[in-house]
Amino acid sequence: MEKFSFWDKIKNIFAWLRSLFFNKELELSVVGLQNAGKSTFVNVLANSKFDEDTIPTIGFNFRTLRKGKVQFKLWDLGKIL
């Protein structure tokens, strides 16, 4: 049988409490004025690099990505015709 020290038990309790209050999934809608950099922001989060030649968004773009232990669902809302 494996022994746990007092501190290991405390760490496990804090980890359990943290899991109750912090989501591991985040859904985010990015809205703003035209040419404000919404798509660029989403692309930098996803690719970790900046690209000057971003095409304007018509309608919306949806992207799912993971950073660390958090999964992001990003909605890039653009011009709707």
C-alpha positions as CSV (number, residue, x, y, z in Angstrom):
1,M,0.0,0.0,0.0
2,E,1.3,3.4,-1.0
3,K,1.8,6.0,1.8
4,F,0.9,9.6,1.3
5,S,2.4,12.3,3.4
6,F,0.3,15.0,5.0
7,W,1.5,17.5,2.3
8,D,0.6,15.2,-0.5
9,K,-2.9,15.0,0.8
10,I,-3.1,18.8,1.1
11,K,-1.8,19.2,-2.5
12,N,-4.4,16.7,-3.7
13,I,-7.2,18.6,-1.9
14,F,-6.1,21.9,-3.4
15,A,-5.9,20.3,-6.9
16,W,-9.4,19.0,-6.5
17,L,-10.7,22.4,-5.3
18,R,-8.9,24.1,-8.2
19,S,-10.5,21.7,-10.7
20,L,-14.0,22.6,-9.3
21,F,-13.5,26.4,-9.8
22,F,-11.4,26.7,-12.9
23,N,-12.6,25.6,-16.3
24,K,-10.4,23.7,-18.6
25,E,-12.4,24.8,-21.6
26,L,-12.9,28.4,-22.6
27,E,-15.3,29.7,-25.3
28,L,-14.5,33.2,-26.5
29,S,-16.1,35.5,-29.0
30,V,-13.8,38.1,-30.5
31,V,-15.8,41.2,-31.6
32,G,-14.7,44.7,-32.5
33,L,-14.7,47.3,-35.2
34,Q,-13.5,46.6,-38.8
35,N,-9.7,46.4,-39.2
36,A,-9.3,46.2,-35.4
37,G,-7.1,43.1,-35.5
38,K,-9.6,40.4,-34.4
39,S,-8.5,37.8,-36.9
40,T,-4.8,38.7,-36.3
41,F,-5.3,38.1,-32.6
42,V,-6.9,34.7,-33.2
43,N,-4.1,33.7,-35.6
44,V,-1.4,34.8,-33.2
45,L,-3.0,32.7,-30.5
46,A,-3.2,29.7,-32.7
47,N,0.1,29.9,-34.6
48,S,2.3,31.9,-32.3
49,K,3.3,34.1,-35.2
50,F,2.2,37.4,-36.7
51,D,1.2,37.6,-40.4
52,E,0.6,41.0,-42.0
53,D,-1.5,39.6,-44.9
54,T,-4.7,38.7,-43.1
55,I,-7.7,38.5,-45.2
56,P,-10.8,40.3,-43.8
57,T,-13.4,38.0,-42.3
58,I,-16.8,37.7,-43.9
59,G,-19.2,36.0,-41.6
60,F,-17.2,34.2,-38.9
61,N,-14.3,31.9,-38.3
62,F,-14.2,29.2,-35.7
63,R,-11.0,27.8,-34.3
64,T,-10.3,25.3,-31.5
65,L,-6.8,25.3,-30.0
66,R,-5.1,24.0,-26.8
67,K,-2.7,26.1,-24.7
68,G,-1.3,24.1,-21.8
69,K,-4.2,22.4,-20.0
70,V,-6.9,24.8,-21.4
71,Q,-8.8,24.2,-24.6
72,F,-10.0,27.4,-26.4
73,K,-13.0,27.7,-28.7
74,L,-12.5,31.0,-30.5
75,W,-15.3,32.7,-32.6
76,D,-13.9,35.4,-34.8
77,L,-17.0,37.5,-35.8
78,G,-16.6,39.7,-38.8
79,K,-18.6,41.5,-41.4
80,I,-22.0,39.8,-42.1
81,L,-23.4,40.6,-45.5
